[in-house]
Amino acid sequence: KKSLNFMSHEITKVAKQQSGLQEVLKEVKQLKALIQEKDKKIEQLEGRVDELEQNSRLDD
């Protein structure tokens, strides 16, 4: 009986940890997606800056 209680307690602990881990993984996925969006935006802005610099040189 004592052994079963111990195992039940340990299984409950593992289940709680697993649930917490799943939440962290979900957040990591969201952050990765956000980083990808920001990287894409940075790339677009860098391209726009290059265009503006070229136009500026042509106007000189």
Backbone as XML, in Angstrom:
<?xml version="1.0"?>
<chain id="A" units="angstrom">
  <residue number="1" name="LYS">
    <atom name="N" x="0.843" y="-1.205" z="0.000"/>
    <atom name="CA" x="0.000" y="0.000" z="0.000"/>
    <atom name="C" x="0.877" y="1.254" z="0.000"/>
  </residue>
  <residue number="2" name="LYS">
    <atom name="N" x="1.900" y="1.260" z="0.840"/>
    <atom name="CA" x="2.804" y="2.400" z="0.928"/>
    <atom name="C" x="3.492" y="2.649" z="-0.420"/>
  </residue>
  <residue number="3" name="SER">
    <atom name="N" x="3.883" y="1.569" z="-1.053"/>
    <atom name="CA" x="4.552" y="1.651" z="-2.348"/>
    <atom name="C" x="3.618" y="2.220" z="-3.423"/>
  </residue>
  <residue number="4" name="LEU">
    <atom name="N" x="2.356" y="1.802" z="-3.383"/>
    <atom name="CA" x="1.380" y="2.305" z="-4.351"/>
    <atom name="C" x="1.135" y="3.801" z="-4.167"/>
  </residue>
  <residue number="5" name="ASN">
    <atom name="N" x="1.056" y="4.236" z="-2.922"/>
    <atom name="CA" x="0.868" y="5.662" z="-2.643"/>
    <atom name="C" x="2.051" y="6.481" z="-3.163"/>
  </residue>
  <residue number="6" name="PHE">
    <atom name="N" x="3.245" y="5.942" z="-2.934"/>
    <atom name="CA" x="4.452" y="6.619" z="-3.396"/>
    <atom name="C" x="4.442" y="6.736" z="-4.923"/>
  </residue>
  <residue number="7" name="MET">
    <atom name="N" x="4.135" y="5.635" z="-5.594"/>
    <atom name="CA" x="4.116" y="5.623" z="-7.063"/>
    <atom name="C" x="3.035" y="6.569" z="-7.595"/>
  </residue>
  <residue number="8" name="SER">
    <atom name="N" x="1.893" y="6.580" z="-6.956"/>
    <atom name="CA" x="0.806" y="7.465" z="-7.366"/>
    <atom name="C" x="1.240" y="8.928" z="-7.246"/>
  </residue>
  <residue number="9" name="HIS">
    <atom name="N" x="1.912" y="9.228" z="-6.136"/>
    <atom name="CA" x="2.412" y="10.582" z="-5.915"/>
    <atom name="C" x="3.443" y="10.956" z="-6.986"/>
  </residue>
  <residue number="10" name="GLU">
    <atom name="N" x="4.343" y="10.043" z="-7.292"/>
    <atom name="CA" x="5.378" y="10.298" z="-8.297"/>
    <atom name="C" x="4.765" y="10.499" z="-9.686"/>
  </residue>
  <residue number="11" name="ILE">
    <atom name="N" x="3.779" y="9.702" z="-10.024"/>
    <atom name="CA" x="3.105" y="9.827" z="-11.321"/>
    <atom name="C" x="2.405" y="11.181" z="-11.418"/>
  </residue>
  <residue number="12" name="THR">
    <atom name="N" x="1.787" y="11.607" z="-10.333"/>
    <atom name="CA" x="1.132" y="12.917" z="-10.303"/>
    <atom name="C" x="2.150" y="14.030" z="-10.512"/>
  </residue>
  <residue number="13" name="LYS">
    <atom name="N" x="3.304" y="13.917" z="-9.865"/>
    <atom name="CA" x="4.367" y="14.914" z="-10.028"/>
    <atom name="C" x="4.831" y="14.985" z="-11.478"/>
  </residue>
  <residue number="14" name="VAL">
    <atom name="N" x="5.045" y="13.829" z="-12.077"/>
    <atom name="CA" x="5.506" y="13.773" z="-13.468"/>
    <atom name="C" x="4.456" y="14.378" z="-14.401"/>
  </residue>
  <residue number="15" name="ALA">
    <atom name="N" x="3.196" y="14.079" z="-14.155"/>
    <atom name="CA" x="2.117" y="14.614" z="-14.991"/>
    <atom name="C" x="2.081" y="16.142" z="-14.906"/>
  </residue>
  <residue number="16" name="LYS">
    <atom name="N" x="2.264" y="16.692" z="-13.712"/>
    <atom name="CA" x="2.279" y="18.147" z="-13.543"/>
    <atom name="C" x="3.475" y="18.760" z="-14.266"/>
  </residue>
  <residue number="17" name="GLN">
    <atom name="N" x="4.631" y="18.106" z="-14.155"/>
    <atom name="CA" x="5.826" y="18.603" z="-14.836"/>
    <atom name="C" x="5.639" y="18.564" z="-16.346"/>
  </residue>
  <residue number="18" name="GLN">
    <atom name="N" x="5.030" y="17.498" z="-16.831"/>
    <atom name="CA" x="4.799" y="17.351" z="-18.267"/>
    <atom name="C" x="3.855" y="18.448" z="-18.768"/>
  </residue>
  <residue number="19" name="SER">
    <atom name="N" x="2.846" y="18.742" z="-17.990"/>
    <atom name="CA" x="1.908" y="19.802" z="-18.354"/>
    <atom name="C" x="2.627" y="21.144" z="-18.429"/>
  </residue>
  <residue number="20" name="GLY">
    <atom name="N" x="3.461" y="21.407" z="-17.450"/>
    <atom name="CA" x="4.242" y="22.647" z="-17.452"/>
    <atom name="C" x="5.180" y="22.716" z="-18.643"/>
  </residue>
  <residue number="21" name="LEU">
    <atom name="N" x="5.791" y="21.600" z="-18.965"/>
    <atom name="CA" x="6.705" y="21.530" z="-20.102"/>
    <atom name="C" x="5.972" y="21.796" z="-21.412"/>
  </residue>
  <residue number="22" name="GLN">
    <atom name="N" x="4.775" y="21.277" z="-21.527"/>
    <atom name="CA" x="3.980" y="21.507" z="-22.738"/>
    <atom name="C" x="3.658" y="22.992" z="-22.901"/>
  </residue>
  <residue number="23" name="GLU">
    <atom name="N" x="3.382" y="23.660" z="-21.802"/>
    <atom name="CA" x="3.115" y="25.101" z="-21.858"/>
    <atom name="C" x="4.357" y="25.865" z="-22.314"/>
  </residue>
  <residue number="24" name="VAL">
    <atom name="N" x="5.510" y="25.474" z="-21.790"/>
    <atom name="CA" x="6.762" y="26.128" z="-22.174"/>
    <atom name="C" x="7.045" y="25.897" z="-23.658"/>
  </residue>
  <residue number="25" name="LEU">
    <atom name="N" x="6.835" y="24.683" z="-24.135"/>
    <atom name="CA" x="7.058" y="24.376" z="-25.548"/>
    <atom name="C" x="6.125" y="25.194" z="-26.442"/>
  </residue>
  <residue number="26" name="LYS">
    <atom name="N" x="4.898" y="25.355" z="-26.012"/>
    <atom name="CA" x="3.930" y="26.167" z="-26.763"/>
    <atom name="C" x="4.428" y="27.608" z="-26.860"/>
  </residue>
  <residue number="27" name="GLU">
    <atom name="N" x="4.918" y="28.128" z="-25.747"/>
    <atom name="CA" x="5.427" y="29.500" z="-25.731"/>
    <atom name="C" x="6.662" y="29.636" z="-26.622"/>
  </residue>
  <residue number="28" name="VAL">
    <atom name="N" x="7.535" y="28.638" z="-26.601"/>
    <atom name="CA" x="8.735" y="28.658" z="-27.446"/>
    <atom name="C" x="8.339" y="28.702" z="-28.924"/>
  </residue>
  <residue number="29" name="LYS">
    <atom name="N" x="7.343" y="27.907" z="-29.303"/>
    <atom name="CA" x="6.876" y="27.909" z="-30.696"/>
    <atom name="C" x="6.350" y="29.287" z="-31.087"/>
  </residue>
  <residue number="30" name="GLN">
    <atom name="N" x="5.596" y="29.912" z="-30.189"/>
    <atom name="CA" x="5.060" y="31.251" z="-30.462"/>
    <atom name="C" x="6.191" y="32.266" z="-30.621"/>
  </residue>
  <residue number="31" name="LEU">
    <atom name="N" x="7.194" y="32.160" z="-29.764"/>
    <atom name="CA" x="8.320" y="33.089" z="-29.832"/>
    <atom name="C" x="9.128" y="32.889" z="-31.114"/>
  </residue>
  <residue number="32" name="LYS">
    <atom name="N" x="9.295" y="31.627" z="-31.524"/>
    <atom name="CA" x="10.003" y="31.353" z="-32.780"/>
    <atom name="C" x="9.261" y="31.972" z="-33.959"/>
  </residue>
  <residue number="33" name="ALA">
    <atom name="N" x="7.944" y="31.847" z="-33.966"/>
    <atom name="CA" x="7.138" y="32.424" z="-35.045"/>
    <atom name="C" x="7.273" y="33.946" z="-35.045"/>
  </residue>
  <residue number="34" name="LEU">
    <atom name="N" x="7.266" y="34.536" z="-33.867"/>
    <atom name="CA" x="7.409" y="35.986" z="-33.751"/>
    <atom name="C" x="8.773" y="36.443" z="-34.267"/>
  </residue>
  <residue number="35" name="ILE">
    <atom name="N" x="9.809" y="35.704" z="-33.931"/>
    <atom name="CA" x="11.158" y="36.024" z="-34.401"/>
    <atom name="C" x="11.224" y="35.938" z="-35.923"/>
  </residue>
  <residue number="36" name="GLN">
    <atom name="N" x="10.607" y="34.908" z="-36.492"/>
    <atom name="CA" x="10.595" y="34.772" z="-37.953"/>
    <atom name="C" x="9.899" y="35.960" z="-38.607"/>
  </residue>
  <residue number="37" name="GLU">
    <atom name="N" x="8.785" y="36.389" z="-38.031"/>
    <atom name="CA" x="8.069" y="37.558" z="-38.556"/>
    <atom name="C" x="8.952" y="38.802" z="-38.502"/>
  </residue>
  <residue number="38" name="LYS">
    <atom name="N" x="9.625" y="38.985" z="-37.383"/>
    <atom name="CA" x="10.483" y="40.159" z="-37.221"/>
    <atom name="C" x="11.677" y="40.097" z="-38.168"/>
  </residue>
  <residue number="39" name="ASP">
    <atom name="N" x="12.261" y="38.916" z="-38.346"/>
    <atom name="CA" x="13.371" y="38.760" z="-39.289"/>
    <atom name="C" x="12.935" y="39.118" z="-40.706"/>
  </residue>
  <residue number="40" name="LYS">
    <atom name="N" x="11.734" y="38.685" z="-41.078"/>
    <atom name="CA" x="11.203" y="38.993" z="-42.409"/>
    <atom name="C" x="11.011" y="40.502" z="-42.566"/>
  </residue>
  <residue number="41" name="LYS">
    <atom name="N" x="10.473" y="41.138" z="-41.538"/>
    <atom name="CA" x="10.251" y="42.587" z="-41.574"/>
    <atom name="C" x="11.583" y="43.324" z="-41.672"/>
  </residue>
  <residue number="42" name="ILE">
    <atom name="N" x="12.577" y="42.882" z="-40.927"/>
    <atom name="CA" x="13.908" y="43.500" z="-40.977"/>
    <atom name="C" x="14.480" y="43.390" z="-42.387"/>
  </residue>
  <residue number="43" name="GLU">
    <atom name="N" x="14.330" y="42.220" z="-42.984"/>
    <atom name="CA" x="14.819" y="42.001" z="-44.345"/>
    <atom name="C" x="14.140" y="42.968" z="-45.324"/>
  </residue>
  <residue number="44" name="GLN">
    <atom name="N" x="12.831" y="43.131" z="-45.182"/>
    <atom name="CA" x="12.090" y="44.059" z="-46.046"/>
    <atom name="C" x="12.576" y="45.495" z="-45.850"/>
  </residue>
  <residue number="45" name="LEU">
    <atom name="N" x="12.772" y="45.871" z="-44.600"/>
    <atom name="CA" x="13.212" y="47.236" z="-44.305"/>
    <atom name="C" x="14.629" y="47.486" z="-44.815"/>
  </residue>
  <residue number="46" name="GLU">
    <atom name="N" x="15.498" y="46.483" z="-44.692"/>
    <atom name="CA" x="16.857" y="46.624" z="-45.216"/>
    <atom name="C" x="16.824" y="46.812" z="-46.731"/>
  </residue>
  <residue number="47" name="GLY">
    <atom name="N" x="15.950" y="46.067" z="-47.391"/>
    <atom name="CA" x="15.796" y="46.220" z="-48.836"/>
    <atom name="C" x="15.314" y="47.615" z="-49.193"/>
  </residue>
  <residue number="48" name="ARG">
    <atom name="N" x="14.384" y="48.117" z="-48.421"/>
    <atom name="CA" x="13.846" y="49.468" z="-48.662"/>
    <atom name="C" x="14.928" y="50.525" z="-48.447"/>
  </residue>
  <residue number="49" name="VAL">
    <atom name="N" x="15.739" y="50.362" z="-47.415"/>
    <atom name="CA" x="16.840" y="51.300" z="-47.162"/>
    <atom name="C" x="17.810" y="51.283" z="-48.340"/>
  </residue>
  <residue number="50" name="ASP">
    <atom name="N" x="18.129" y="50.094" z="-48.834"/>
    <atom name="CA" x="19.019" y="49.981" z="-50.001"/>
    <atom name="C" x="18.442" y="50.732" z="-51.197"/>
  </residue>
  <residue number="51" name="GLU">
    <atom name="N" x="17.147" y="50.559" z="-51.436"/>
    <atom name="CA" x="16.485" y="51.260" z="-52.549"/>
    <atom name="C" x="16.585" y="52.775" z="-52.374"/>
  </residue>
  <residue number="52" name="LEU">
    <atom name="N" x="16.317" y="53.239" z="-51.172"/>
    <atom name="CA" x="16.361" y="54.679" z="-50.908"/>
    <atom name="C" x="17.776" y="55.231" z="-51.076"/>
  </residue>
  <residue number="53" name="GLU">
    <atom name="N" x="18.769" y="54.463" z="-50.642"/>
    <atom name="CA" x="20.158" y="54.897" z="-50.799"/>
    <atom name="C" x="20.526" y="54.987" z="-52.276"/>
  </residue>
  <residue number="54" name="GLN">
    <atom name="N" x="20.085" y="54.014" z="-53.059"/>
    <atom name="CA" x="20.370" y="54.034" z="-54.499"/>
    <atom name="C" x="19.684" y="55.228" z="-55.160"/>
  </residue>
  <residue number="55" name="ASN">
    <atom name="N" x="18.435" y="55.466" z="-54.808"/>
    <atom name="CA" x="17.707" y="56.616" z="-55.359"/>
    <atom name="C" x="18.382" y="57.930" z="-54.977"/>
  </residue>
  <residue number="56" name="SER">
    <atom name="N" x="18.887" y="57.989" z="-53.767"/>
    <atom name="CA" x="19.564" y="59.189" z="-53.285"/>
    <atom name="C" x="20.824" y="59.445" z="-54.102"/>
  </residue>
  <residue number="57" name="ARG">
    <atom name="N" x="21.561" y="58.391" z="-54.412"/>
    <atom name="CA" x="22.780" y="58.531" z="-55.211"/>
    <atom name="C" x="22.448" y="58.993" z="-56.632"/>
  </residue>
  <residue number="58" name="LEU">
    <atom name="N" x="21.353" y="58.482" z="-57.168"/>
    <atom name="CA" x="20.957" y="58.864" z="-58.526"/>
    <atom name="C" x="20.538" y="60.328" z="-58.597"/>
  </residue>
  <residue number="59" name="ASP">
    <atom name="N" x="19.968" y="60.823" z="-57.518"/>
    <atom name="CA" x="19.498" y="62.209" z="-57.479"/>
    <atom name="C" x="20.642" y="63.205" z="-57.323"/>
  </residue>
  <residue number="60" name="ASP">
    <atom name="N" x="21.783" y="62.733" z="-56.853"/>
    <atom name="CA" x="22.927" y="63.640" z="-56.609"/>
    <atom name="C" x="23.565" y="64.115" z="-57.861"/>
  </residue>
</chain>
